[in-house]
């Protein structure tokens, strides 16, 4: 096998959790601030006199701003990962060198790719000592990647399948009717 290198843009799982947490904070803050603003402007005696449509409208406003905020953070916090395959190991690192992993094929216990038809991928690789997870997405809640990155990830998994057959991994592929799939390579 020759050395292969793949460059994929996405976010690590911890970064995705941070973005999700900040989305939730933004949603709740704008929702409560909108209801409170209505309460103050209309000089209402009690919160029970606020109409339901104001609560739901404020919720929709908070959701819209939260999604806008998540989209901006997703584009700001995404990182380019470099996957390098050699004869004995997989090397994963960011282009700036801040994150670096090396997985020997003999140490890997699980490689998994879960995704939908065109918009989302969750790639996970585990050994006894280390775990690495990356999220790729092109839809509103996960604006981390492009269609080229999704295609590159699929191409990379096809390349990995040939490697894993050589190292006697068990291959499990599951696809549902709504185009959600999971590929697992286990020892």
C-alpha positions in Angstrom: 0.0 0.0 0.0 1.2 3.5 -0.7 1.0 6.4 1.7 -2.3 8.3 1.4 -3.2 11.6 2.9 -6.7 13.1 3.3 -7.5 16.6 4.4 -11.0 17.0 6.0 -12.6 20.0 7.7 -14.7 19.4 10.8 -14.8 19.8 14.5 -13.7 17.6 17.4 -16.5 16.3 19.6 -15.5 18.6 22.5 -15.8 21.6 20.3 -19.2 20.5 19.1 -20.3 20.2 22.7 -19.1 23.8 23.4 -21.0 25.1 20.4 -24.2 23.2 21.5 -23.8 24.6 25.0 -23.4 28.1 23.7 -26.4 27.6 21.4 -28.5 26.6 24.4 -27.4 29.6 26.4 -28.2 32.0 23.6 -31.6 30.4 23.0 -32.6 30.6 26.7 -31.3 34.1 27.1 -33.1 35.6 24.1 -36.3 33.7 25.0 -36.4 35.0 28.6 -35.2 38.5 27.6 -38.0 38.7 24.9 -40.7 37.7 27.4 -39.3 40.0 30.0 -39.2 42.9 27.6 -42.9 42.3 26.7 -43.7 42.1 30.4 -42.0 45.5 31.1 -43.2 47.3 27.9 -46.9 46.4 28.5 -46.7 47.0 32.3 -48.4 43.7 33.1 -49.2 42.9 36.7 -48.3 39.2 36.6 -46.6 36.8 34.2 -49.7 34.7 34.0 -51.4 37.4 31.9 -48.8 37.1 29.1 -50.5 35.4 26.1 -49.2 32.1 24.9 -48.3 33.3 21.5 -45.8 35.7 23.1 -44.1 32.8 24.8 -44.0 30.8 21.6 -42.9 33.8 19.5 -40.1 34.5 22.0 -39.1 30.8 21.7 -39.0 31.1 18.0 -37.0 34.3 18.2 -34.5 32.6 20.6 -34.3 29.5 18.3 -33.6 31.7 15.2 -30.9 33.7 17.0 -29.4 30.6 18.5 -29.1 28.9 15.1 -27.6 32.0 13.6 -25.1 32.1 16.5 -24.3 28.4 16.1 -23.7 28.8 12.4 -21.2 31.6 13.1 -19.4 29.6 15.8 -19.4 26.5 13.6 -17.6 28.3 10.8 -15.2 30.0 13.3 -14.3 26.9 15.3 -13.9 24.3 12.5 -10.4 22.9 11.9 -8.7 21.1 9.0 -7.6 17.6 10.0 -4.9 15.7 8.1 -5.3 11.9 8.0 -2.2 10.1 6.9 -2.2 6.4 6.3 1.0 4.4 6.2 1.6 0.7 6.2 1.6 0.4 10.0 -0.4 3.3 11.4 -2.9 6.1 11.0 -1.7 9.6 11.9 -4.2 12.3 12.6 -3.3 15.9 13.1 -4.5 19.4 12.6 -2.8 21.6 10.1 -1.6 24.0 12.8 -0.2 21.0 14.8 -2.3 21.6 18.0 -3.9 18.1 17.9 -1.9 15.0 17.0 -2.9 11.3 17.3 -1.2 8.2 16.0 -3.0 4.9 16.0 -1.2 1.6 15.1 -3.4 -0.7 13.2 -2.7 -3.5 15.7 -3.9 -1.3 18.6 -7.1 -0.1 17.0 -10.2 -1.7 18.6 -13.0 0.2 16.8 -13.5 2.5 13.8 -16.9 3.8 13.2 -18.6 6.1 10.7 -22.2 7.1 11.2 -24.0 9.4 8.8 -26.9 10.4 6.7 -27.1 10.4 2.9 -25.4 13.7 2.2 -25.3 16.0 5.2 -23.7 14.5 8.3 -20.8 12.2 9.3 -19.5 11.2 12.8 -16.1 9.5 12.5 -14.7 7.7 15.6 -11.5 5.7 16.0 -10.6 4.0 19.3 -7.7 2.0 20.8 -7.2 0.9 24.4 -5.5 4.2 25.3 -6.9 6.8 23.0 -10.1 8.0 21.4 -10.6 10.4 18.5 -14.0 11.7 17.3 -14.7 14.2 14.6 -18.0 15.6 13.3 -18.7 16.7 9.7 -21.9 18.4 8.8 -23.4 20.6 6.1 -26.8 21.3 7.6 -28.0 24.1 9.9 -27.2 22.6 13.3 -23.8 21.4 12.2 -22.3 23.9 9.7 -18.7 22.5 10.0 -17.9 21.2 6.6 -18.6 21.2 2.9 -19.8 18.6 0.5 -16.2 18.0 -0.6 -15.3 17.0 3.0 -18.2 14.6 3.2 -17.1 13.0 -0.1 -13.5 12.9 1.1 -14.5 11.1 4.3 -16.4 8.5 2.3 -13.4 8.0 0.0 -11.1 7.7 3.1 -13.4 5.0 4.6 -13.2 3.0 1.3 -9.4 3.2 1.5 -9.5 2.2 5.2 -11.7 -0.8 4.4 -8.9 -2.4 2.3 -6.4 -1.8 5.2 -8.7 -3.3 7.8 -9.3 -6.4 5.7 -5.6 -7.0 5.8 -5.6 -6.7 9.6 -8.6 -9.1 10.1 -11.1 -6.6 11.3 -14.8 -7.6 11.5 -16.8 -5.4 9.1 -20.4 -4.5 10.1 -22.4 -2.3 7.7 -26.0 -1.2 8.6 -28.2 1.1 6.4 -31.8 2.0 7.3 -34.6 2.9 4.9 -34.2 6.6 5.6 -30.6 6.6 4.4 -28.9 6.6 7.8 -26.0 4.3 7.9 -23.2 3.0 10.2 -20.0 1.3 9.3 -18.1 -0.4 12.1 -14.7 -2.1 11.9 -13.9 -4.1 15.0 -11.4 -6.6 16.2 
